[in-house]
Amino acid sequence: MVDYRINLAKAVTSTPEQRRKFYNGMILYLSLCAAGLVYVAYLASSNVMEAYSANRQRRNMVKTVSSVSVFSKAFYKNPDKAYQELERYAEDLAVLKTAFAQRIHFLPVLNHLFSNFPEDVAVESLSATVTQNSIVFGLVGPGKSVKAQQLAWKKNTELNGLVRSIKQVSGEQRMVGGQSVYFVKFECVLK
């Protein structure tokens, strides 16, 4: 048997110049990959540090809020439940705000009605009804003093801003202690 020595890889082998170019290209490629890996590792570590810092701040805030409020640490462990509870609180506050806005303020009206009263006029009766949004009161005094008080109410711009009308419901004249006195009942309808 005859041995044949045929070199089939003879045409496949590269020249030293080609091997140098390939080697330099591989070094450049590996250097770029290594730089990319270093950059990705830097970003990952900075994100981990930011997450750690944010978690530490959150724990400190939870500790601070828990120490000064009624909320316990368990309140913050389930944020969805906490947000639902806060939404319910916000709805309750909105309902209270509208209820307070609709309530009737009697004291400012009473202050303006009875602040500059003549000395010879007195309040006989006073009642307030929330459903009818009105104040019913009775005055006792001489006729001209009661009329002067009615004129003072008409001139009072602050009082007129709080009420729709002040109308006389009834009135009668009686003799008390030898003097003629008027018993007048008024109804004040609030805005």
Backbone as a printed PyTorch tensor [residue, N CA C, xyz], in Angstrom:
tensor([[[   0.8100,   -1.1580,    0.0000],
         [   0.0000,    0.0000,    0.0000],
         [   0.8650,    1.2360,    0.0000]],

        [[   0.3670,    2.1830,   -0.7170],
         [   1.1570,    3.3950,   -0.9190],
         [   0.5460,    4.5000,   -0.0510]],

        [[   1.4090,    5.2390,    0.6350],
         [   0.9480,    6.3650,    1.4680],
         [   0.9390,    7.6230,    0.6260]],

        [[  -0.1680,    8.2680,    0.6160],
         [  -0.2590,    9.5380,   -0.1090],
         [  -0.2540,   10.6680,    0.9050]],

        [[   0.5490,   11.6250,    0.7240],
         [   0.5930,   12.7680,    1.6390],
         [   0.0190,   13.9720,    0.9320]],

        [[  -1.2880,   14.1020,    1.1260],
         [  -1.9810,   15.2150,    0.4750],
         [  -2.3800,   16.1930,    1.5930]],

        [[  -2.0100,   17.4230,    1.4160],
         [  -2.3490,   18.4660,    2.3910],
         [  -3.5910,   19.1840,    1.8770]],

        [[  -4.7940,   18.8000,    2.4030],
         [  -6.0550,   19.3910,    1.9420],
         [  -6.2640,   20.8000,    2.5330]],

        [[  -5.6250,   21.1580,    3.6140],
         [  -5.8050,   22.4550,    4.2510],
         [  -4.7990,   23.4700,    3.7390]],

        [[  -4.0710,   23.1020,    2.7210],
         [  -3.0380,   23.9840,    2.1960],
         [  -3.6250,   25.2810,    1.6640]],

        [[  -4.7420,   25.1920,    0.9750],
         [  -5.3580,   26.3920,    0.4060],
         [  -6.1730,   27.1480,    1.4570]],

        [[  -6.4680,   26.5090,    2.5730],
         [  -7.3230,   27.1280,    3.5930],
         [  -6.4840,   27.9420,    4.5540]],

        [[  -5.2830,   27.6350,    4.7470],
         [  -4.4670,   28.3750,    5.6980],
         [  -4.3130,   29.8170,    5.2460]],

        [[  -4.2780,   30.7050,    6.2440],
         [  -4.1820,   32.1220,    5.9160],
         [  -2.7490,   32.5890,    6.0490]],

        [[  -2.5410,   33.7030,    5.4440],
         [  -1.2050,   34.2800,    5.4800],
         [  -1.0010,   34.9680,    6.8270]],

        [[   0.2550,   35.2530,    7.1980],
         [   0.4870,   35.9320,    8.4730],
         [  -0.2040,   37.2860,    8.5570]],

        [[  -0.3130,   38.0090,    7.4530],
         [  -1.0220,   39.3180,    7.4630],
         [  -2.4930,   39.1330,    7.7920]],

        [[  -3.1070,   38.1140,    7.1800],
         [  -4.5200,   37.8570,    7.4410],
         [  -4.7250,   37.4330,    8.9030]],

        [[  -3.8160,   36.6020,    9.4040],
         [  -3.9360,   36.1740,   10.7970],
         [  -3.7730,   37.3580,   11.7450]],

        [[  -2.8810,   38.3030,   11.4370],
         [  -2.6800,   39.4860,   12.2560],
         [  -3.9380,   40.3540,   12.2510]],

        [[  -4.5450,   40.5440,   11.0690],
         [  -5.7920,   41.3400,   10.9710],
         [  -6.9000,   40.6710,   11.7880]],

        [[  -7.0310,   39.3560,   11.6440],
         [  -8.0690,   38.6330,   12.3690],
         [  -7.8280,   38.7300,   13.8770]],

        [[  -6.5790,   38.5720,   14.2820],
         [  -6.2160,   38.6520,   15.6960],
         [  -6.5110,   40.0420,   16.2490]],

        [[  -6.1340,   41.1140,   15.5110],
         [  -6.4150,   42.4900,   15.9470],
         [  -7.9200,   42.7440,   16.0150]],

        [[  -8.6530,   42.2280,   15.0340],
         [ -10.1230,   42.3740,   15.0400],
         [ -10.7430,   41.6980,   16.2500]],

        [[ -10.2590,   40.4720,   16.5780],
         [ -10.7860,   39.7630,   17.7380],
         [ -10.4530,   40.5040,   19.0360]],

        [[  -9.2680,   41.0640,   19.1220],
         [  -8.8760,   41.8370,   20.3150],
         [  -9.7840,   43.0590,   20.4460]],

        [[ -10.0280,   43.7510,   19.3370],
         [ -10.9170,   44.9270,   19.3620],
         [ -12.3310,   44.5120,   19.7690]],

        [[ -12.8380,   43.4290,   19.2100],
         [ -14.1780,   42.9380,   19.5180],
         [ -14.2760,   42.5620,   20.9960]],

        [[ -13.2950,   41.8370,   21.5200],
         [ -13.3070,   41.4470,   22.9260],
         [ -13.1720,   42.6600,   23.8470]],

        [[ -12.3800,   43.6500,   23.4160],
         [ -12.2570,   44.8780,   24.2220],
         [ -13.5890,   45.6110,   24.2870]],

        [[ -14.3090,   45.7220,   23.1600],
         [ -15.6280,   46.3730,   23.1410],
         [ -16.6260,   45.5990,   24.0040]],

        [[ -16.5940,   44.2750,   23.9160],
         [ -17.4970,   43.4670,   24.7510],
         [ -17.1890,   43.6580,   26.2280]],

        [[ -15.9020,   43.6750,   26.5630],
         [ -15.5170,   43.8700,   27.9660],
         [ -15.9490,   45.2490,   28.4480]],

        [[ -15.7620,   46.2850,   27.6000],
         [ -16.1970,   47.6400,   27.9850],
         [ -17.7110,   47.6810,   28.1590]],

        [[ -18.4400,   47.0060,   27.2600],
         [ -19.9000,   46.9420,   27.3870],
         [ -20.3240,   46.2490,   28.6660]],

        [[ -19.6530,   45.1530,   29.0040],
         [ -19.9710,   44.4380,   30.2400],
         [ -19.6780,   45.2950,   31.4750]],

        [[ -18.5780,   46.0310,   31.4390],
         [ -18.2450,   46.9110,   32.5670],
         [ -19.3150,   47.9970,   32.7140]],

        [[ -19.7690,   48.5740,   31.5930],
         [ -20.7980,   49.6190,   31.6230],
         [ -22.1180,   49.0580,   32.1600]],

        [[ -22.5090,   47.8770,   31.6910],
         [ -23.7540,   47.2590,   32.1710],
         [ -23.6490,   46.9420,   33.6580]],

        [[ -22.4840,   46.4700,   34.1020],
         [ -22.2940,   46.1990,   35.5270],
         [ -22.3780,   47.4820,   36.3430]],

        [[ -21.8410,   48.5770,   35.8080],
         [ -21.9230,   49.8810,   36.4910],
         [ -23.3830,   50.3160,   36.6220]],

        [[ -24.1620,   50.2130,   35.5180],
         [ -25.5750,   50.6000,   35.5660],
         [ -26.3440,   49.7320,   36.5600]],

        [[ -26.0590,   48.4280,   36.5250],
         [ -26.7630,   47.5260,   37.4430],
         [ -26.4240,   47.8640,   38.8920]],

        [[ -25.1730,   48.1370,   39.1720],
         [ -24.7970,   48.4480,   40.5570],
         [ -25.3740,   49.7890,   40.9960]],

        [[ -25.4110,   50.7800,   40.0830],
         [ -25.9970,   52.0720,   40.4680],
         [ -27.5030,   51.9320,   40.6910]],

        [[ -28.1740,   51.0970,   39.8760],
         [ -29.6080,   50.8690,   40.0960],
         [ -29.8470,   50.1510,   41.4130]],

        [[ -28.9880,   49.2010,   41.7390],
         [ -29.1200,   48.4910,   43.0130],
         [ -28.9090,   49.4610,   44.1670]],

        [[ -27.9350,   50.3590,   44.0460],
         [ -27.6730,   51.3310,   45.1140],
         [ -28.8420,   52.3060,   45.2560]],

        [[ -29.4290,   52.7380,   44.1190],
         [ -30.5920,   53.6310,   44.1930],
         [ -31.7750,   52.9140,   44.8340]],

        [[ -31.9870,   51.6450,   44.4660],
         [ -33.0830,   50.8780,   45.0550],
         [ -32.8520,   50.6960,   46.5560]],

        [[ -31.6170,   50.4240,   46.9340],
         [ -31.2950,   50.2610,   48.3500],
         [ -31.5210,   51.5770,   49.1070]],

        [[ -31.0980,   52.6830,   48.5040],
         [ -31.2830,   53.9910,   49.1360],
         [ -32.7650,   54.3300,   49.2590]],

        [[ -33.5460,   54.0620,   48.1970],
         [ -34.9890,   54.3410,   48.2390],
         [ -35.6730,   53.4750,   49.2840]],

        [[ -35.2640,   52.2200,   49.3910],
         [ -35.8420,   51.3280,   50.3860],
         [ -35.5080,   51.8040,   51.7960]],

        [[ -34.2810,   52.2640,   52.0070],
         [ -33.8820,   52.7750,   53.3120],
         [ -34.6890,   54.0320,   53.6660]],

        [[ -34.8800,   54.9290,   52.6800],
         [ -35.6760,   56.1350,   52.9330],
         [ -37.1230,   55.7690,   53.2460]],

        [[ -37.6710,   54.7890,   52.5090],
         [ -39.0510,   54.3720,   52.7510],
         [ -39.1920,   53.8010,   54.1620]],

        [[ -38.2350,   52.9670,   54.5730],
         [ -38.2850,   52.4080,   55.9200],
         [ -38.2120,   53.5080,   56.9790]],

        [[ -37.3590,   54.5110,   56.7570],
         [ -37.2550,   55.6210,   57.7080],
         [ -38.5480,   56.4220,   57.7700]],

        [[ -39.1600,   56.6600,   56.5940],
         [ -40.4250,   57.4090,   56.5840],
         [ -41.5270,   56.6200,   57.2640]],

        [[ -41.5980,   55.3090,   57.0070],
         [ -42.6100,   54.4760,   57.6590],
         [ -42.4060,   54.4920,   59.1660]],

        [[ -41.1400,   54.4050,   59.5930],
         [ -40.8440,   54.4280,   61.0220],
         [ -41.2600,   55.7640,   61.6310]],

        [[ -40.9670,   56.8670,   60.9280],
         [ -41.3160,   58.2000,   61.4340],
         [ -42.8250,   58.3910,   61.4950]],

        [[ -43.5150,   58.0360,   60.3940],
         [ -44.9730,   58.2090,   60.3550],
         [ -45.6450,   57.3020,   61.3750]],

        [[ -45.1500,   56.0840,   61.5080],
         [ -45.7490,   55.1620,   62.4720],
         [ -45.5630,   55.6550,   63.9020]],

        [[ -44.4750,   56.3460,   64.1600],
         [ -44.2440,   56.8180,   65.5230],
         [ -45.1150,   58.0160,   65.8860]],

        [[ -45.5420,   58.7980,   64.9090],
         [ -46.3360,   59.9940,   65.2210],
         [ -47.7970,   59.8670,   64.8170]],

        [[ -48.1950,   58.7490,   64.1970],
         [ -49.5920,   58.6100,   63.7860],
         [ -50.1480,   57.2880,   64.2930]],

        [[ -51.4270,   57.0810,   63.9960],
         [ -52.0950,   55.8660,   64.4450],
         [ -51.8290,   54.7020,   63.5060]],

        [[ -51.2130,   54.9390,   62.3680],
         [ -50.9640,   53.8740,   61.4130],
         [ -49.7910,   53.0200,   61.8820]],

        [[ -49.9660,   51.7280,   61.8120],
         [ -48.8890,   50.8250,   62.2040],
         [ -48.0660,   50.4590,   60.9740]],

        [[ -46.9980,   49.7040,   61.2050],
         [ -46.1460,   49.2840,   60.0950],
         [ -46.8870,   48.3360,   59.1630]],

        [[ -47.8670,   47.6030,   59.6880],
         [ -48.6480,   46.6900,   58.8480],
         [ -49.4420,   47.4580,   57.8020]],

        [[ -49.7350,   48.7170,   58.0730],
         [ -50.4750,   49.5560,   57.1180],
         [ -49.7000,   49.7120,   55.8140]],

        [[ -48.3700,   49.7050,   55.9110],
         [ -47.5390,   49.9590,   54.7340],
         [ -47.1050,   48.6800,   54.0220]],

        [[ -47.3740,   47.5150,   54.6110],
         [ -46.9450,   46.2730,   53.9860],
         [ -47.8040,   45.9090,   52.7910]],

        [[ -49.0600,   46.3270,   52.7770],
         [ -49.9530,   46.0570,   51.6500],
         [ -50.3840,   47.3950,   51.0700]],

        [[ -49.6310,   47.9250,   50.0980],
         [ -49.9270,   49.2690,   49.6070],
         [ -51.2890,   49.3930,   48.9230]],

        [[ -51.7370,   48.3250,   48.2440],
         [ -53.0380,   48.4040,   47.5780],
         [ -54.1510,   48.6080,   48.5930]],

        [[ -54.0850,   47.8660,   49.6860],
         [ -55.0920,   48.0190,   50.7440],
         [ -55.0070,   49.4100,   51.3570]],

        [[ -53.7800,   49.8870,   51.5350],
         [ -53.5900,   51.2190,   52.1120],
         [ -54.1800,   52.2920,   51.1970]],

        [[ -53.9330,   52.1580,   49.8840],
         [ -54.4830,   53.1470,   48.9470],
         [ -56.0060,   53.0940,   48.9210]],

        [[ -56.5790,   51.9040,   49.0090],
         [ -58.0410,   51.8020,   49.0460],
         [ -58.5910,   52.4600,   50.3010]],

        [[ -57.9130,   52.2590,   51.4240],
         [ -58.3530,   52.8790,   52.6700],
         [ -58.2230,   54.3970,   52.5970]],

        [[ -57.1290,   54.8810,   51.9900],
         [ -56.9610,   56.3230,   51.8280],
         [ -58.0180,   56.9020,   50.9000]],

        [[ -58.4040,   56.1620,   49.8520],
         [ -59.4760,   56.6360,   48.9660],
         [ -60.7950,   56.7270,   49.7240]],

        [[ -61.0620,   55.7540,   50.5900],
         [ -62.2840,   55.8270,   51.4020],
         [ -62.2460,   57.0380,   52.3230]],

        [[ -61.0760,   57.3040,   52.9240],
         [ -60.9400,   58.4950,   53.7670],
         [ -61.1850,   59.7650,   52.9530]],

        [[ -60.6430,   59.8120,   51.7320],
         [ -60.8380,   60.9920,   50.8760],
         [ -62.3100,   61.1730,   50.5300]],

        [[ -63.0180,   60.0730,   50.2410],
         [ -64.4560,   60.1700,   49.9510],
         [ -65.2220,   60.6610,   51.1690]],

        [[ -64.8700,   60.1450,   52.3520],
         [ -65.5310,   60.6010,   53.5840],
         [ -65.2890,   62.0860,   53.8200]],

        [[ -64.0520,   62.5340,   53.5610],
         [ -63.7470,   63.9580,   53.7290],
         [ -64.5230,   64.8140,   52.7380]],

        [[ -64.6920,   64.3300,   51.4980],
         [ -65.4670,   65.0810,   50.5040],
         [ -66.9260,   65.1870,   50.9310]],

        [[ -67.4780,   64.0980,   51.4790],
         [ -68.8680,   64.1330,   51.9580],
         [ -69.0010,   65.1160,   53.1190]],

        [[ -68.0410,   65.0820,   54.0540],
         [ -68.0760,   66.0250,   55.1710],
         [ -67.9470,   67.4710,   54.7040]],

        [[ -67.0980,   67.6820,   53.7010],
         [ -66.9080,   69.0440,   53.1870],
         [ -68.2040,   69.5760,   52.5790]],

        [[ -68.9010,   68.7480,   51.8010],
         [ -70.1700,   69.2030,   51.2220],
         [ -71.2250,   69.3930,   52.3080]],

        [[ -71.2030,   68.5300,   53.3280],
         [ -72.1760,   68.6810,   54.4250],
         [ -71.9280,   69.9720,   55.1920]],

        [[ -70.6380,   70.2810,   55.4480],
         [ -70.3360,   71.5320,   56.1360],
         [ -70.6650,   72.7420,   55.2690]],

        [[ -70.5120,   72.6240,   53.9680],
         [ -70.8300,   73.7450,   53.0840],
         [ -72.3370,   74.0020,   53.0450]],

        [[ -73.1280,   72.9470,   53.2490],
         [ -74.5870,   73.0950,   53.1820],
         [ -75.2140,   73.4430,   54.5240]],

        [[ -74.4470,   73.4060,   55.5880],
         [ -75.0410,   73.6940,   56.8880],
         [ -75.4060,   75.1720,   57.0010]],

        [[ -76.3330,   75.4260,   57.8700],
         [ -76.8600,   76.7710,   58.0370],
         [ -76.0980,   77.4580,   59.1710]],

        [[ -75.6700,   78.6690,   58.9280],
         [ -74.9270,   79.4430,   59.9290],
         [ -75.8730,   80.4660,   60.5500]],

        [[ -76.4190,   80.1240,   61.7270],
         [ -77.3620,   80.9980,   62.4050],
         [ -76.6730,   82.1150,   63.1770]],

        [[ -75.5040,   81.8370,   63.7350],
         [ -74.8680,   82.8160,   64.6300],
         [ -74.5470,   84.1540,   63.9560]],

        [[ -73.9920,   84.1910,   62.7400],
         [ -73.7530,   85.5060,   62.1360],
         [ -75.0430,   86.2900,   61.8990]],

        [[ -76.1100,   85.5720,   61.5410],
         [ -77.3900,   86.2510,   61.3090],
         [ -77.9260,   86.8110,   62.6170]],

        [[ -77.8670,   86.0000,   63.6860],
         [ -78.3430,   86.4770,   64.9860],
         [ -77.5160,   87.6600,   65.4760]],

        [[ -76.2370,   87.6210,   65.2240],
         [ -75.3690,   88.7290,   65.6120],
         [ -75.7900,   90.0190,   64.9190]],

        [[ -76.0540,   89.9530,   63.6110],
         [ -76.4630,   91.1610,   62.8820],
         [ -77.8820,   91.5920,   63.2380]],

        [[ -78.7590,   90.6510,   63.5670],
         [ -80.1370,   91.0100,   63.9260],
         [ -80.1990,   91.7500,   65.2580]],

        [[ -79.4270,   91.2900,   66.2320],
         [ -79.5900,   91.8020,   67.5830],
         [ -78.3970,   92.6110,   68.0920]],

        [[ -77.4530,   92.9840,   67.2380],
         [ -76.2490,   93.6620,   67.7230],
         [ -76.5190,   95.1080,   68.1430]],

        [[ -77.1410,   95.9100,   67.3270],
         [ -77.3790,   97.3270,   67.6590],
         [ -78.8560,   97.5250,   67.9980]],

        [[ -79.2470,   96.9330,   69.0770],
         [ -80.6440,   96.9700,   69.4750],
         [ -80.9200,   98.2150,   70.3070]],

        [[ -82.0600,   98.8490,   70.1090],
         [ -82.4270,   99.9600,   71.0000],
         [ -82.6400,   99.4430,   72.4280]],

        [[ -82.4370,  100.3130,   73.4010],
         [ -82.5330,   99.8910,   74.8000],
         [ -83.9540,   99.5400,   75.2100]],

        [[ -84.9480,  100.1760,   74.5780],
         [ -86.3290,   99.9220,   74.9940],
         [ -86.9860,   98.7840,   74.2150]],

        [[ -86.2360,   98.0310,   73.4150],
         [ -86.7710,   96.8820,   72.6790],
         [ -86.1100,   95.6290,   73.2310]],

        [[ -86.9220,   94.5740,   73.4450],
         [ -86.4120,   93.3110,   73.9790],
         [ -86.8960,   92.1470,   73.1050]],

        [[ -86.1630,   91.0680,   73.1670],
         [ -86.5450,   89.8610,   72.4260],
         [ -87.4960,   89.0620,   73.3050]],

        [[ -88.6800,   88.7630,   72.7520],
         [ -89.6840,   88.0110,   73.5050],
         [ -89.5130,   86.5070,   73.2900]],

        [[ -89.3080,   86.0950,   72.0430],
         [ -89.1650,   84.6670,   71.7400],
         [ -88.2030,   84.5040,   70.5740]],

        [[ -87.6170,   83.3040,   70.4890],
         [ -86.6650,   83.0400,   69.4180],
         [ -86.6900,   81.5520,   69.1150]],

        [[ -86.8740,   81.2190,   67.8440],
         [ -86.8030,   79.8110,   67.4290],
         [ -86.2150,   79.7550,   66.0230]],

        [[ -85.4450,   78.7060,   65.7790],
         [ -84.8160,   78.5180,   64.4800],
         [ -85.1840,   77.1440,   63.9460]],

        [[ -85.5220,   77.0790,   62.6710],
         [ -85.8470,   75.7990,   62.0430],
         [ -84.8910,   75.5650,   60.8750]],

        [[ -84.2350,   74.4110,   60.9260],
         [ -83.2680,   74.0800,   59.8840],
         [ -83.9850,   73.6680,   58.6070]],

        [[ -85.1060,   72.9510,   58.7460],
         [ -85.8070,   72.4540,   57.5530],
         [ -86.3630,   73.5980,   56.7060]],

        [[ -86.8850,   74.6340,   57.3660],
         [ -87.4160,   75.7710,   56.6200],
         [ -86.3670,   76.8480,   56.4170]],

        [[ -85.1980,   76.6580,   57.0240],
         [ -84.0860,   77.5840,   56.8480],
         [ -84.4820,   78.9960,   57.2990]],

        [[ -85.0900,   79.0800,   58.4750],
         [ -85.5840,   80.3790,   58.9350],
         [ -85.4290,   80.5250,   60.4430]],

        [[ -85.4850,   81.7980,   60.8580],
         [ -85.4620,   82.1610,   62.2720],
         [ -86.7280,   82.9660,   62.5430]],

        [[ -87.4840,   82.5320,   63.5490],
         [ -88.7040,   83.2460,   63.9380],
         [ -88.4450,   83.8290,   65.3280]],

        [[ -88.6680,   85.1400,   65.4400],
         [ -88.4150,   85.7840,   66.7390],
         [ -89.4670,   86.8580,   66.9800]],

        [[ -89.6670,   87.1380,   68.2510],
         [ -90.6300,   88.1610,   68.6410],
         [ -89.9380,   89.2840,   69.3890]],

        [[ -90.3690,   90.5230,   69.0990],
         [ -89.8170,   91.7050,   69.7610],
         [ -90.9230,   92.3940,   70.5550]],

        [[ -90.5130,   93.0190,   71.6410],
         [ -91.4290,   93.7880,   72.4730],
         [ -90.8170,   95.1580,   72.6750]],

        [[ -91.6110,   96.2020,   72.4060],
         [ -91.1160,   97.5480,   72.6100],
         [ -92.0700,   98.5880,   72.0620]],

        [[ -91.7160,   99.8610,   72.2140],
         [ -92.5580,  100.9170,   71.6570],
         [ -92.5840,  100.8330,   70.1380]],

        [[ -93.6580,  101.2910,   69.5480],
         [ -93.8460,  101.1630,   68.0990],
         [ -92.7460,  101.8040,   67.2810]],

        [[ -92.3470,  103.0480,   67.6640],
         [ -91.3410,  103.7230,   66.8360],
         [ -89.9690,  103.0740,   66.9750]],

        [[ -89.6520,  102.4780,   68.1210],
         [ -88.3620,  101.7940,   68.2740],
         [ -88.3110,  100.5260,   67.4300]],

        [[ -89.4280,   99.7960,   67.3580],
         [ -89.4790,   98.5770,   66.5320],
         [ -89.3520,   98.9500,   65.0710]],

        [[ -90.0200,  100.0270,   64.6420],
         [ -89.9210,  100.4840,   63.2370],
         [ -88.5010,  100.9400,   62.9220]],

        [[ -87.8510,  101.6220,   63.8840],
         [ -86.4670,  102.0630,   63.6730],
         [ -85.5420,  100.8560,   63.5120]],

        [[ -85.8100,   99.7780,   64.2690],
         [ -84.9910,   98.5720,   64.1400],
         [ -85.1970,   97.9280,   62.7680]],

        [[ -86.4160,   97.9380,   62.2480],
         [ -86.6770,   97.3870,   60.9110],
         [ -85.9090,   98.1730,   59.8460]],

        [[ -85.8660,   99.4930,   59.9810],
         [ -85.0990,  100.3150,   59.0350],
         [ -83.5990,  100.0210,   59.1410]],

        [[ -83.1100,   99.7870,   60.3620],
         [ -81.6920,   99.4630,   60.5490],
         [ -81.3540,   98.1340,   59.8730]],

        [[ -82.2740,   97.1550,   59.9260],
         [ -82.0400,   95.8730,   59.2490],
         [ -81.9670,   96.0560,   57.7350]],

        [[ -82.8230,   96.9180,   57.1920],
         [ -82.8190,   97.1330,   55.7370],
         [ -81.5300,   97.7960,   55.2690]],

        [[ -80.9340,   98.6330,   56.1210],
         [ -79.7000,   99.3370,   55.7530],
         [ -78.4460,   98.4790,   55.9680]],

        [[ -78.5520,   97.4300,   56.7350],
         [ -77.3970,   96.5800,   57.0520],
         [ -77.0820,   95.6710,   55.8490]],

        [[ -76.0240,   96.0030,   55.1050],
         [ -75.6840,   95.2460,   53.8900],
         [ -75.1570,   93.8440,   54.2160]],

        [[ -74.4410,   93.7040,   55.3190],
         [ -73.9260,   92.3740,   55.6910],
         [ -75.0700,   91.4290,   56.0310]],

        [[ -76.0720,   91.9390,   56.7460],
         [ -77.2410,   91.1250,   57.0740],
         [ -78.0180,   90.7780,   55.8170]],

        [[ -78.1720,   91.7220,   54.9140],
         [ -78.8980,   91.4610,   53.6680],
         [ -78.1660,   90.4590,   52.7780]],

        [[ -76.8570,   90.3320,   52.9630],
         [ -76.1100,   89.3160,   52.2260],
         [ -76.3230,   87.9170,   52.7780]],

        [[ -76.7810,   87.8120,   54.0280],
         [ -76.9820,   86.5050,   54.6600],
         [ -78.4310,   86.0240,   54.6110]],

        [[ -79.3910,   86.9560,   54.4670],
         [ -80.8130,   86.5730,   54.5220],
         [ -81.5270,   86.9490,   53.2260]],

        [[ -82.6110,   86.2110,   52.9580],
         [ -83.4480,   86.5460,   51.7950],
         [ -84.4390,   87.6550,   52.1490]],

        [[ -85.0680,   87.4640,   53.2990],
         [ -86.0610,   88.4660,   53.7040],
         [ -86.2640,   88.4310,   55.2100]],

        [[ -86.6750,   89.5990,   55.7250],
         [ -87.1110,   89.7030,   57.1220],
         [ -88.5030,   90.3090,   57.0470]],

        [[ -89.5100,   89.4760,   57.3050],
         [ -90.8860,   89.9820,   57.1750],
         [ -91.6330,   89.8620,   58.5030]],

        [[ -92.5370,   90.7900,   58.6820],
         [ -93.3430,   90.8080,   59.8980],
         [ -94.4720,   89.8050,   59.7230]],

        [[ -94.5860,   88.8680,   60.6860],
         [ -95.6140,   87.8340,   60.6100],
         [ -96.8800,   88.2880,   61.3290]],

        [[ -96.7000,   88.8550,   62.5090],
         [ -97.8660,   89.3200,   63.2650],
         [ -97.4430,   90.4760,   64.1560]],

        [[ -98.4020,   91.2140,   64.6150],
         [ -98.1260,   92.3320,   65.5010],
         [ -99.3960,   92.7680,   66.2130]],

        [[ -99.2580,   93.0910,   67.4750],
         [-100.4040,   93.6000,   68.2170],
         [ -99.9240,   94.5720,   69.2870]],

        [[-100.8130,   95.4520,   69.6370],
         [-100.4920,   96.4600,   70.6370],
         [-101.2110,   96.0910,   71.9270]],

        [[-100.4690,   96.1480,   73.0440],
         [-101.0370,   95.8260,   74.3540],
         [-100.6140,   96.8920,   75.3560]],

        [[-101.3610,   96.9450,   76.4180],
         [-101.0180,   97.8500,   77.5060],
         [-100.2880,   97.0470,   78.5850]],

        [[ -99.0750,   97.4530,   78.9050],
         [ -98.2870,   96.7770,   79.9340],
         [ -97.8110,   97.8540,   80.9080]],

        [[ -98.2470,   97.7480,   82.1540],
         [ -97.8210,   98.7060,   83.1790],
         [ -98.2100,  100.1330,   82.8420]],

        [[ -99.3290,  100.3270,   82.1920],
         [ -99.7960,  101.6570,   81.8500],
         [ -99.1330,  102.2280,   80.6040]],

        [[ -98.3500,  101.4400,   79.9260],
         [ -97.6810,  101.8880,   78.6970],
         [ -98.1710,  101.0630,   77.5250]],

        [[ -98.2270,  101.6890,   76.3700],
         [ -98.6060,  100.9910,   75.1450],
         [ -97.3460,  100.3500,   74.5330]],

        [[ -97.3730,   99.0240,   74.3840],
         [ -96.2160,   98.2810,   73.8550],
         [ -96.6630,   97.4230,   72.6830]],

        [[ -95.7590,   97.2690,   71.7330],
         [ -96.0360,   96.4290,   70.5650],
         [ -95.3650,   95.0740,   70.7350]],

        [[ -96.1290,   94.0190,   70.4760],
         [ -95.6070,   92.6590,   70.3910],
         [ -95.6040,   92.2880,   68.9160]],

        [[ -94.3930,   92.2140,   68.3390],
         [ -94.2760,   91.9630,   66.8980],
         [ -93.4730,   90.6830,   66.6930]],

        [[ -93.9700,   89.8190,   65.8090],
         [ -93.2670,   88.5730,   65.4680],
         [ -92.7360,   88.6820,   64.0590]],

        [[ -91.4600,   88.3390,   63.8620],
         [ -90.7960,   88.4130,   62.5570],
         [ -90.3290,   87.0170,   62.1270]],

        [[ -90.2390,   86.8670,   60.8220],
         [ -89.6400,   85.6490,   60.2700],
         [ -88.4820,   86.0650,   59.3550]],

        [[ -87.3220,   85.5300,   59.6370],
         [ -86.1170,   85.8370,   58.8570],
         [ -85.7450,   84.5790,   58.0800]],

        [[ -85.8100,   84.6640,   56.7350],
         [ -85.5070,   83.5120,   55.8900],
         [ -84.0610,   83.6430,   55.4070]],

        [[ -83.2560,   82.6300,   55.6860],
         [ -81.8330,   82.6550,   55.3310],
         [ -81.6230,   82.2210,   53.8870]],

        [[ -80.4880,   82.6510,   53.3380],
         [ -80.1570,   82.2510,   51.9680],
         [ -79.6360,   80.8400,   51.9440]]])
